[in-house]
Amino acid sequence: MSSPALDDISAEQSGELLRLVLPLMSKHQVPITPQNYAVWFDFVRGNNPEMKAEMQQLVDAGAAFTEKLNEQLFEKYKSECDTRHFAKIRGEMSELMDDLSDSLQHAGSQAQQFGGHLDGVVENVEQSSSMEDIKVLLTSLVEETRTMRKSTQLLHEHLEAKSREIVLLQEELEQERKRASTDPLTGLANRRAFTDALIRSCNDVDAPEGLSLIMIDIDHFKQINDAHGHLIGDRVIRFLAQVLQQNTKGKDLAARFGGEEFVVMLSATGLRGAEAVAESIRKAVAEAKLVRADNKQPLGQITVSLGVATYHPGEDPLEAVNRSDQAMYHSKQSGRNRVTVDSDLSDISEGIL
């Protein structure tokens, strides 16, 4: 069942719902992000019975609304809104293009009629012997010319107006596309956008050889949230996103994979080159001196664990993600704040020293 638009309710109703939603999210320790708020707003509002029933079961069962669960609820019940919006915009653009096509066909028909009239005037002038007849024909030609000029001016104004509408719709469509593929907290690509880009890159026969992945996870992130609160935790996540942006370039892509986990896709970069990038990221985070903005108190050392893997031509692209993830978990198990390369894990498992 589709959800009514938020503007279907009054400002007073929206404010009342806000006063109910925020305490409920706080009670269940749900971070107040745009995605989470959209889900819980609809839950309290009760306009989607299926979502209402599922979330009520979760609440009654005392379920922990983890980052993963929150993302699943958004993907299941709210992400389709983007698709509907895309379809609406595309429909409007299609209608505009049809309207322009009709206008041009009408203009072509008028031009053809005007050309026929000109031919008739020329023929009549050639056959006329009196100046009076020629004067009548020229008067008719002037009137037809004025009519054609007015019609052309109206068409020009119509085309300009429709062109502006198309530009605005294209901009809106691009904004929606970016919003659907962007993590709202960090501004990085989200998991869906990363997966799509990875599959495209792996299937591109003209792509340069060498595609490597770095999986990154913030060490002891729950302790950061417990000690300083979720707002500070969000700032740590945004800080890591900035570090990743500073260490990527060109066709490289940094994305938030979920929660405190990130991934970087490096194009045309071999395993050891990717290891060097990963080490630069690890070092930049570990050496940062982060302080709270409110009381200037230091947060202590923030570290990350990283895993590196290279895509093998012909394999499932997600298998490369899995191998970088396994390498990252090895870094966690080996003491954190370190980089593990996938091929080194293979050497260890085979007993190669």
N, C-alpha and C positions, 0 to 999 in steps of 0.2 A: 504494500500500500504506500503510495507516495505521500510525502509530508507536505502540508500546506506551507506556503512561504511565511517567513517570520513577519513580513509586513502585513499579514492577514490579521494580526492582533494589534491592539492599541498599545500606546506607550505605557499606559497604566498597567495593563495586563503583563507586559514584558517586564516592567519593574517588579511586580509582585512575584513573577516566576524567578527573577534574578535573586530575590531575597530567600527563596526556597532552595534554589539550585546550589548556590555557593556553600551554605552550611552542610548540605548533604554530601557534596564532593569532599569537603574538609573532613567530615565524619569518616568517610571511607578512604581517606588519604589519596585522593585522586588529584594529580597536578592540574592546575587550572590553565590548560592550554586551549587554543581555539578548537581543536578537534575534540578534546574531551568535553569541553563546555557544550558543543553542539549536540553530542550524544546525551549528556545528562539533562540538557534543556528539554529535549524531546521526550526523555523519560518522565520528567516531572510534568510536562505538558500533557502527555498521554495521547498524543495524536497518532502514534504508530503502535497499534495493539500488539503486534508480534514482538517488537522491541521491548515494549512495556512488560510483557509477560516474561521474556527471557531475563531481563535485568532484575525484575522483582524476584525471580527464582534465585538469582545469584545473591541478591541482598539478603533474602530469607535464609539462604544456606551459609551466610557469613563468608562468602568468597572474597579472596584478596584481589582487589582491582589493580593488578600489576600492569606494567607498561605494555606487555604483550597482549593482555586481555583487553586493555583500553584500545589498542590499535585494531584488534580483531573486531570489536564492536563498531568502531568507526568504519572499517572497511566493509562490514556486512550491511550496515544500515544507513551510512551517510555518504560514502564515497560515490555512490551511484548518482548523487545530486550533481556532481561534476559532469557526468556523462549526459544527463538530461539537459544540463545547461549548454553543453557543447552542441547537442542536437538542436536545441532551440535557436542558437546563434547561427548554425549552419542553415537551418530552415529559413531564417530571416534573410540571410545572404542569398539563398537560392531564389526567394521571392523577389528580391531587389534585381537580381540578374535577369529574371524573367520579365520584370517590368521594363528594364532597360532594353531588352531585346524587342519587346512590343513597341516601345517608343521609336527605336531605330527602324523597325519595319514600317511603322506609320509614316516616319519621315521619308523613307525610301519611296513609299507609295505616293506621297505628296509631291516629291521631286519628279517622279515619273509623270504625274498628271501635269505638273508645270511644264515639263519638257514637251509633252504632247500639245499643250496650249501654245507654246512658242512655235512649234512646227506649223500649227494651224494658222497662227498670225502671219508667219512668213509666207505661207502659201496664199493666204488671202491678200496680202500686200502685193504679191506678184501678179495676182489676177485683177486687183482693183485699178481703176483708171482715174478715179476722182480723188481729190485731196480730202474731201469730206469723209469718204470711206476709210482712207488711211488714218485720219484723225480718230475716228471711232475705234479702229483696231489698236492704235497706239494707246488710247485711253484705257482700253480693256487690258492691254499688256501692263500698263502702270499699276492698275488695280491688282492684277494677279501677282505682280512683283511685290507689292506691299503686303499682300496676304502671305506670300511665301516667306518674306523677310520676318514677319511677325511670328509665323509658325516656327521658323528656324531659331528665333530668339527664345521662344518658349521652350523649345527642345533643348537648347543650350542651358537654360536655367534649370530645367528638369534634370538633365544629365549631371550638372554640377551638384545639385542637391543630393541625388542618389549616390554620386561618387563620395560625397562627404559621409553619407550614412554607411557606405561600404567600408570606408577607412575606419570609422568608429567601431563597427562590428568586428573588423579584423583585429583592432587593438584589444577589444574586449575578449575575443577568442584567444589571443596570445596571452593575455593576463590570466585567463582561466587555465590555459595549458600549463603555464608556469606554476600556478597555484596548485594544480593537481600533481605536479611532479616535484614540488619543493617541500622540504621539511620546514614547518612554520617557525620552529624555535631557532634554527641555525642558519636558514637560508641555503643550506646545501641541498643537493638532490636527495629525494627520499628513496626508500628501498625499491619501490616499483620502478622509478625512473632509472636507478642504477642497474637493476636486472635487465631492463629493456636495452639500455646502452651496452651492457656487457654482451648480450646475445647478438646484437647488431655487429659489434666489433669482432666477435669470434666468427661470425658468418660472412664477414666482408672478405672476399677473395683477394681484393686489392690492398688490404690492410698490411702495413709493414710488419715484419716478423718481430715477435717478442711482445707479449702482453702479460704483465704481472699484476698481482693483487696484494694489497696489504690490509690485513684485518687488525683493527685497533680497539682495545677495550680499556676503559678507565679503571685503574686499580682501586679496590676498596671504595667504590662509589657509594654504596649504601651507608658506609660510615660517614662520608661527607654529608649526605642528606640528613642522617641522624644527628650529627653534631651541629650543622649550620642551617638546616632547613632546605626545602625544595627549591626556593628561589636562588639560593647560593649554588645549589647543585646545577640548576639551569645555567647559571653564569659560567660554571666550570665547563659544561658541555659546549657553550658558545665559544669559550676560550679555545678549546681543542679544535673546534671547527675553523677558527681563524688560523691556527697553526697549520692545519691541513691545507687551507687555501694558499698559504704562503709557500708551501712545499709542493704545489702542483702547478702545472702550466700547460698551455696548448690543449691537446686533446685529452689530457689526464682528467679524471673525474673523482671528486671526493663526495661521499654520501654518508648520511646517517642511516645506519643499517637497522637500528632499533635500540631504544633506551640509551645506554651509555656506550654502545658499540658502533663503530664507524668502519668504513671500508674505502680504500683508494684504488682506482684502476689506473695503471700506468701504461700508456701506449708506447710501443717500440722501446721497451725497457726490459733488459734481461734480468735474471734472478739476482745477480750481485749488484746491479745498478739499483734494483728495487730495495735490496737490503740496505744500501747506502742511504736511500731516501727515508726508509723506515728508521734508521739510526738517527738521522737528522730530526725527525719528528719526535722520537723518544727523548733525545737530548734537549730539544727546545722546551718540551713540557716539563721535564725533570728540573731544569735550571730556572724555570719561571718563579718569580716571587709574587704570588697572588695574595692580595689582602681584601678584606671585606670593605665594601664601599661605605657602609654605615658607621663602623667604629674603627676602621683602619687596622683591625687585628689580622695578623697573617693566618692564612688557611693551612699552613704547613706544606710540606712537599706533596705535589700532585704528580703521580706517575702513570704511565700506560704500559700495557703489555701488547706486543705486536707479533703477527705471524705473516710470513711472506711465502707466496707460491706463484708459479708461472703456469699459464694456460698451455696445455698440450694440444696441438692441432688435432681435431677429430673427436676430442672428448666432450662430454656434456659441460658447458660453461659453468654450471652450478657445482660441478665436481671440483673445479679449481677454487671456487669460493669455499667449499667444504675443507679442502686441503689447507688453505690459508687460515681458516677458522681453527682447525686442529693444531696448526703450528702456533697460533695465538694462545690456545689453551695450554700448550706445552710451556710457553713462556710464563703463564700464570702458575703452573705447577712447579716451575723451576725457581720461583722466588719473585716473580713479577719484575717490572721495570727493565724489560729486556726484549730483544728481537730474536725470533726463532725462524729459521729458513726451512721450508718444507723438505728440500732435498737432504738437509742435515738430519732430519728425523728418520729418513729412509736409511741413511748410513748407520745410524745408531741401532735401528731395529734389525739390521743385517749383521751387526757386530763389527762394522768397519770403523777403525779408530784413526 
